[in-house]
Structure formats: structure tokens, C-alpha cells
Amino acid sequence: NRLRPEAYSALNVTLAVLEDFRIVNGGLRSVAEGWGDPLGFAGWSPREGCTAEVTFRDESAKLSLPKVESAALLNLFEAWGLARSDAERLTDALFNWMRKDHVPASAWSADYERGAIPYAPPLRSLRSYSELAAIDVARELFYDENGRPNELWQRFVEAFSLLDFKQSNLNGASADVLAAMGVADPMQQKQITDFLQGAGSRERLGPAFFETPAEAAGLIGAGTLPPTAGTTISALRINVLIRGGRSTVQLSAVVAPS
């Protein structure tokens, strides 16, 4: 109770700083724009005896699971090293769970009604990653023999957001997200990463960000990127941590521009 007002104050200051940058730049793209330390930018600090920390996670740097298409799933699963047949089975299983009237591309078919406890697919996108344990094929590939999430489960969680947005932000995209977009060449992925992080041949220039998808396509010598590739943030997770004495308060909020 004592620290909660400090957490909400820090969040409000952060929102104000983000809105300033959004108005001036026509959107938010990357912390390389200068808003990575919003409290320092605003000159705000919590009351004496407390410390405040704000971190960000660009949810829209992932793939939007409610919007994803089969081609992106196949690209990603094959980049993980799955055989084409397994990639198709997994894609069919996920779409059968999430969408109405899905026509499987493989020979796979659901058999949930014959289980010890019969159930039916909800026909809507996942609301929790734990739902993967109830989905045929996903249960086989994403969990170990003891029913614990494995490395593929973790990669799936890191690559996909449960939130609904139209485009993935290239300025925060991981190698897996790029692979899903058709950029599977490790050298092309490294070119994009070096550009964003100011590494490799761009070390002297420092971190940068793409203003348009065409800039990213030009950098790697690709003709175009899919329509799902964007360069602005459409879902940003703000994490606030306040420490005071032996107590801490953590506050998390996802915000989206109108």
C-alpha cells in the first residue's frame, strides 16, 4: 500500500513521455529513439528511500497468434528443424483448435471426443500458453516425457503473442519471427540484428531502427517483406518496479496507440 502510489506515478510519467515521442515521431518504433529511460527523461524520481525502474517489452515484436497465417507457421516450424510433415500436422492442429472451418492440409485429424475426458476445440485463439497441453501434436512436440514444457514450447512462447495486432515490429523481431516472415537466411538475419543493435560493421554508428519495412527489405536485398511486417509498436508492455526498504511493488501494463 505504501509503495503502490509510487508505482502508478512512475507509470503515468512513463505514459506521458511515450506520448510525447509518439506525437513527435508519428509513432513508437524502438527504444533507440530515446525513450528507453522515461523517468530520467522526465526528471522524475520516487520519494526518498525508494527506487524506481521501468523496463519495456514490445509484444508486437512477436507474431500475433490470432492473426497468423499457415505460411508463417510452416516457415517457422521448418526453421526449427521439423520435417515438413510434422510442420503441417502441427499447423493443422493449432488452426483446428483456434479457427472455425479449417481444412487440414495434412492427413491429421482431431480425436478429442474419444479421450478419457472428452472435450472440443474452443475455435478461438489461445488465451493462455498452457492450452498447448490440450492440443494434439502440440502436446507431443512441445512437452517432454514428463509433461513439462520443452525448448520448442519456450521458443513458441517467445515467438508468438496472444494479443491481436496486424503487424509485427521488425525493430524488435527475433530470428524466429524473421524466419516466419520468410527471412530464414542466417546472414540476412545477422544484417538486421547488427543494424538494430549497432553491432558488427555498424558498431561505430550505434543502434538504429527501421522507419519502413522497405528499408529492412533493402538492407538484406529482398524484394519485399510480407504485409505482416511493420516498423511501429502496436502493443507495448511496461513493467514498473518500485523498491522501498524490504518491500517491492511490481506493476505491469500493456498499452496500445489508438
Summary of the structure (lengths in Angstrom):
residues: 258
radius of gyration: 20.9
end to end distance: 31.4
largest distance: 64.7
contacts: 745
relative contact order: 0.19
helix: 43%
strand: 14%
